[in-house]
Each structure stands twice: as structure tokens, then as C-alpha cells.
Amino acid sequence: MLASLGKPREEQRDRLLSGSPKLYEDVKQIVQDTLPQTHYDMKGCTILTFKEDLPLLKEKITEYVDKFKQAE
């Protein structure tokens, strides 16, 4: 069963996206680099994946965001 990565709170998402226009593209790349192609589906701004893959994606995306924050 596919699960959504979940929507961060609107304010957090808007703040992150305004700080890095390429953030979404980077997150897409993280998903592609982390998971087998059969474990995700991307359409527009939506990324679907298996529920069991969410902890690993959360870890990888959190690492990326932490590095992004340190660079500010």
C-alpha cells in the first residue's frame, strides 16, 4: 500500500520553499537516490511511497534540511 509522505504544516512548507526554490527538486532527488524505483510514484508535487519507507525518507530529508539550515 502506498502512503503519502505527509504534508508539513503550511507555514513550515512555505518557509522552506521560499528559502530554497530548488528544495522540492532536491527532495525528489533524495527519494530517487534512496528508494528503489518500484517503491515510489511522483506526480506533480505529490510523492507517494510505501509506509515502511517513510522512516528512512524522514531521516534522509531531515539530514538535508539540517544542512540547509546550517548554511543559512
PECOR-V196449 format. One record per run of one state. SS is the DSSP state (A for helix, B for strand, O for the rest). FROM is the first residue (numbers start at 1). TO is the last residue. If there is no record, write none. Layout:
SS_FROM_TO + SS_FROM_TO
This chain:
O_1_1 + B_2_4 + O_5_9 + A_10_19 + O_20_22 + A_23_34 + O_35_36 + A_37_39 + B_40_43 + O_44_45 + B_46_50 + A_51_71 + O_72_72
